[in-house]
Amino acid sequence: MKRLYDYTIIIRPEDNGTFTAYVPAIAGCHAWGKTPDEAQAELINVFEMIQDEYKEEERLLPEDVDVKAIHACQS
């Protein structure tokens, strides 16, 4: 079975000063924290729960996806 490090993880700052970490390839695999490290640590827990669900349903986790990071600026 795949592990979290097999996937691309995005960590994004939010307007309220927190951070969101997510795996674009897996719907619902996201978590937040007060710091990037806290968000990533919470993501591990979420991933493990999703991994257990897939295992119980005898489904394979999806393949990773290619992600392009674009920083948009206001003019």
N, C-alpha and C positions, 0 to 999 in steps of 0.2 A: 504494500500500500504506500502511496505517496506520503511525503512528510512536508511540513510547512516550508522548509528550505528549498523544496522543489518548485516553489511558486514565486512569482514576482509579488513583492509587497510594496504598497504605496503608503507613505505616511504624509499626511497633509495637515497644515495648520488651519484651524478654524477661526472665525471672526471673534469668538468669545475667549480666545487664549488657550483653548484646549487643542488636542491633536487627534485625528482620526487615522487609524491604520486599517488597511483593507487589502484583500486579495481579489483583483479584478476577475479572475477566472472562476471564482466560486461565489455564487449569489448568496447574500446574507453573511458572508465572512468578513465582518468588520467589527471594530472595537474603538473605544476612545479612551484617552487618558489626559492627565494634566501636563505630561511631558511626552516626547516621542518614545522614550523607553517604556513608560507606563502603558502607552497605547499598544506598543508591540508586545509587551508581556500579556496584556489582556487578549490580544489577537491569538496568542498561543492557546489560551483556554477555549476561545470560540472555535478555532480550527479543530481542536481535539473533540469537541462536541459534535461538530459537523462530520468529522471523520467517523465517529462512532455511529452516527445516523446512517451514513452511507454503508458502513460495514453491516449493520443490522438489516438493511434493505438489500444487501448483496449487490450493491452498485459500486462502480468504479468512480473515483474522484475524476473530475474533468482534467484535461490537459491544461497546461499553463497557456497564457495568451501573450502576444507581443504587445507592449505598451509603449506609446510615444508620449514623452512629457513635453508639454508646451506651456510656456509662461506667457499669459496674456497681460498686456499693459494697457492702462487707460491713457488716452491721448488728451 
